[in-house]
Amino acid sequence: MTLAEMKQLYDENIMGTYGRAEVAFVRGRGCTLVDSEGNEWLDCLAGIAVCGLGHSHPAVVQAVADQAERLMHTSNLYYIPTQAEAAAELTSTCELDKVFFGNSGAEAIEASIKLARKWGKQSKSGAYKIVAAEASFHGRTLCSLTATGQPKYQEAFKPLVPGFVHVPFGDIGAMEQAIDDETVAVLLEPIQGESGVRIPPDGYLAEVRALCDRHSLVMILDEIQTGLGRTGKWFAHQHEDIVPDVMAVSKALGAGFPIGACMARGEFADVLVPGDHASTFGGNHLGCAAVTAFLRTMKSDRVVENAQVMGNYAVERLTDLAAERPGAVKEIRAKGLMIAMELTDGVARQVLASLHGRRVLANAIGDHILRILPPLIIGPTEIERFVEALSQSLDEAGATGAP
Ligand SMILES: Cc1ncc(COP(=O)(O)O)c(C=O)c1O
């Protein structure tokens, strides 16, 4: 099928919810994607922080193929061996105790919110309000959209779910002020991803942890984008040596297989009981085979360490590149391989188009921010290739920072 034929079928049959680049990928391996015309691309977006092991990692392919041949789905009415294994692998990466599997990030957030609300009902006099952050992103279902602190995504769908308050991200005083007797939880991304890799001040998460302890609040972290090695630790909260009560995980979890998880610790791990929450597909045989293969490969190949080392290297090289163009780059924000370059000129979309012209994938957020989320297995050669393409693209797009 040609791209033109594909586009025709899209126009006729697919709802127009996405603006898509003029390319369709048909194969991939590592950091390389191959388009429908046979061209090779360097992927520095990893399916938006999903393909941590790169594309079609042999260990995951084998596990999924073997499992597909054996058994794909039976439902949660029965025990699922791969679910047991996947959950044990996942809980061994952090200090949370138990897992509920769903199919996406938004579902992991929904489960987290329901868990907190039920805990509020039974243990905190019916408290139900959740304090979240402005400019956050938690998903597109009605409740995760309500939690998302971006009115532009919400306007068309009001009225939203009651009980959410938004405060400036990184401002502990504002958070404390927003808490009242009806507050049950705080919900935050450790680093805001979708709004441009916005990193809070050092110590902020630890302060939020202390605040939650003082006010008996459930601390919910959305580690859907930051989790599973992206920031150079298994989870971003581990940079501050704290543990949330509840955590939403997804994206990288299935190495491309759609799966998400709500994790909880201590008393919170036993709040949801039969009848409270469920998902037909959640944690099915196939998805959990992918999770286990992904996590075991991450561990055996020390991929989290690679994300840390390569993240530092990428930032070094991007800093060099910025220094060659004084004034053009306002800021580089990064933790591990979660990287944003904020441009002084509003040419981020032009830079991205120029990168695409060089067959390199990244992401533009608005007019000023380039987001770079490569596979966590990326090496120095690929980083060099990216930096060279970016250098040419910044020039081509006229990102000079000149007044
Ligand atoms: C931090 C965060 N939370 C939640 C979501 C929603 O995940 P999904 O699109 O899988 O529902 C995303 C997706 O980008 C995200 O980055």
The ligand as a MOL file (V3000), in Angstrom:
LIG
                    3D

  0  0  0     0  0            999 V3000
M  V30 BEGIN CTAB
M  V30 COUNTS 16 16 0 0 0
M  V30 BEGIN ATOM
M  V30 1 C 2.5180 11.4600 32.4050 0
M  V30 2 C 1.4380 10.8210 31.5870 0
M  V30 3 N 0.3370 10.3780 32.2040 0
M  V30 4 C -0.6540 9.7840 31.5170 0
M  V30 5 C -0.5880 9.6270 30.1500 0
M  V30 6 C -1.7040 8.9660 29.4140 0
M  V30 7 O -1.3100 7.7260 28.9570 0
M  V30 8 P -2.1570 6.9730 27.8120 0
M  V30 9 O -2.0310 7.8060 26.5790 0
M  V30 10 O -1.5110 5.6300 27.6870 0
M  V30 11 O -3.5620 6.8830 28.2900 0
M  V30 12 C 0.5420 10.0990 29.4690 0
M  V30 13 C 0.6340 9.9920 28.0090 0
M  V30 14 O 1.3580 10.6910 27.3550 0
M  V30 15 C 1.5760 10.7160 30.2100 0
M  V30 16 O 2.6860 11.1870 29.6140 0
M  V30 END ATOM
M  V30 BEGIN BOND
M  V30 1 1 1 2
M  V30 2 1 2 3
M  V30 3 2 2 15
M  V30 4 2 3 4
M  V30 5 1 4 5
M  V30 6 1 5 6
M  V30 7 2 5 12
M  V30 8 1 6 7
M  V30 9 1 7 8
M  V30 10 2 8 9
M  V30 11 1 8 10
M  V30 12 1 8 11
M  V30 13 1 12 13
M  V30 14 1 12 15
M  V30 15 2 13 14
M  V30 16 1 15 16
M  V30 END BOND
M  V30 END CTAB
M  END
